[in-house]
Amino acid sequence: MPRLLTILLAALGWLAVPCSGQAQARLSGVVLDSLTRQPLPFGTVFLANTTLGNSTDKDGRFVFEQVPPGTYEVVASYLGYKLRRQVVIISTTPQQLTFQLPPAANALGEVVVRATPNNPDDYRKFAETFLGSTSFSRQCRILDPEAVRVHYDAKDNELRATCAEFVTIENRALGYRIKYYGLDFRLNFRGQWMAFYGWPVIEPLHTRSVRQQRRWEANRRAAYLGSLTHFLRSVYENRVTEEGFQVLRMRRIANPARAQADSLLAVMRQQASWRRPLNPVRFDDSLSLLTRVPPQLQYLYTKPLPTATFRQTLPDSGRVALDFPDLLQVTYDREKPDPLYAQHLARTAPLGRPAPPPAATQVSVLHLLAPRVLLQANGQPANPLEVLTEEYWAFEKLGEFLPLNYQPPAPALN
């Protein structure tokens, strides 16, 4: 079992964004100061986790002329004001929104004490974990590190990072610039998990080089294939096998031998602290063996699961949901793992245990943190906090982050 689990959410705005071929509707509105009701000109309004963003005009108004039907989280931001968001369901009729933004504390004339500079080691750990360690992640950088405040909480053994407004990430592998609003990052060393929240808006980078543009398009397609988004879309569309995925059932139970091993370890460490004469070789060997006792026993059922065993269509609404016992192991064999994945496995192997051999395929583990998880029209979970991943999907981070309105190009016809 890996030492680091990742809650795959990346943003709270994981909502439905259907294909662009559907009918589209107009979304407009106004952004106001909540106290004076005066318009806020040249503010930012965007649909979280997409490339759809706009600015308010001199009267505080904004408009999106063509928005595909679906459920979106619309976010309004203005310098010196607190961010506000609304969930909106777009059909085929125009809709209007009104945002009333309250001034931030410093805009009200309150004294704000600036935080001390980030501890360099804490910031480095945050940046490495947030951006990831994939080949694409190596081409990502945070453009405004001063926008991030990093703090280590010794009580919870947790590293936390936040930003007052947004932090900007440039991904030169995929050709995107990401403005990540409301970042809330947590790396918990005790529980061995990582999660980050926020509302990103994604802007394509511009280039005059045809070769560069083709490289970005190829990398975007590579990031999509085999990803969690690809898998969940294939579940929603009932095309899991056709899209190249194999799904097995995995079960984990507590290892009864672990409690005994922990007791023996406690006795041995207590004896060592008393400085009683012990055989160093025997002590070291025993300690090594006891630390290798896994906390859980893992069972993998080798018969592939039919999609109907983990995909449900709700009879009352026709909505699609994930519903399965235990865990799912998901394998994608149409694309090899990132060459850096083997290094990641070696670096994150539990202490006292050898790193697993390099995998020839992309193998991931999927948990549900709720009895049933509803999927939106683009395959994303209605509540991303209800999904947790391990292994290859946990390895992929900001380097593979795509907007939810990304659609891979159709295969070329011969």
C-alpha positions, 0 to 999 in steps of 0.5 A: 500500500503506498505511503501517500494517498491523494484525494483527487479533486484538484478543485471543488468546481468539478461539475458537468461540462457536456460536449461542445456539440450540444445546443448552447445558451447565454449566461450574463450578469453583474458584479457589485460591491455588497455594501454600496451596490456599485458596479465593479468594473474589470473584475474576473468571472469564470466557470471553474475548471474550464477555459471559459473566463471573462471580464466585467465591463465598466458597468460591472457586467459580464456575458458568456454568449455560448455556454453548453448545457450543464451544471457549472460553478461560476466564480467572481473575483475582484482585487480587494474583495472576497471571492464569491461563487454560485452554482448554475444549471445551464439549459437552452434558455438565457440566465442572469446572475448577480454577484455581491462581493464583500470588501476584504479586511484590508479594503475596510481599513483594518490593520493586516499583519503580513505573514512571515516569509515561508520556510524554504523547506516547507515551501519546497515540499509544498511545491514538489507535492502540489505540482507532482513528480511526473515528466509533465510536472517538471515543465510546470512552475509557480509564477508567483510563489509570494502569493502562497502562504505555507505553514506547518502544523506540528499538532496535526503533523500537517503542511498547509498552503493557502493564497489570499486570491490566486496562485498562477501555474504555468504548464509548458508541457500542456500549454496552459496557464492556471490561475488557481483561486482560493487554494487550500492545500494540505499534506498530512504526514500522519495519515499519509494523504494529500488534498487540495481544493480551489477554483482554477481558471485555465488559459491556453498559452499562445504560440506562433510555432505550429510544431509547439502547438502540435506538441501541446496537443499530443501531450494533452491527449497523452495526459487524458488517455488512461486518466481518472477523467477518461475512466469516469467518462467511460463509465458514464458512457458505458464504454469501459472495455472499449476505451481500454480499461480492465477493472478488478475487485480489490479487498483489504482487511486488517492484518491481525499479525500487525498488532502483535508486531507493534507490541513486540516492537514497543518492547524491543524499543523500550529495552533498547532505551534501558540500554540493556545488553542486546545482540545488535545483529539479532536486534536489527534483524528482528526489528527489520522483520517486524517493521515489514509486517503490513498493517493490512492484508490485500486480496485481488480477485483476478476475474475482470468485473463487468461494468454493470457490477460497479455502474448503476443507472438510477431508475427514477432519474436516469442518472449514472452512479458508481456503486461497488463494495471494497475497492477497484483496481483499474488497469489501462494498458494502451499507454505505458507509465511515465518513465519517472513513475519507477523513481516515484515508487522507490521514493515512496515505498514504506520504510523497510520494504523494497520498492515494487518492480516497474509496472508495464501498464498504468495501474490505479486503485479507486476508493469511494468515500460514500456508499454511492457517487453520482457522476455528472454528464462529463463523467466527473463526480458530483462531489469530488470529495467522495473519490480517493485514488492510489497508485498511478492516478495518485502519481499524476498531479498538476502536470496532467491537469486538463480543463473539464471542457477538454475533448480529445481529438477524434481518431483519424480515419484511414 
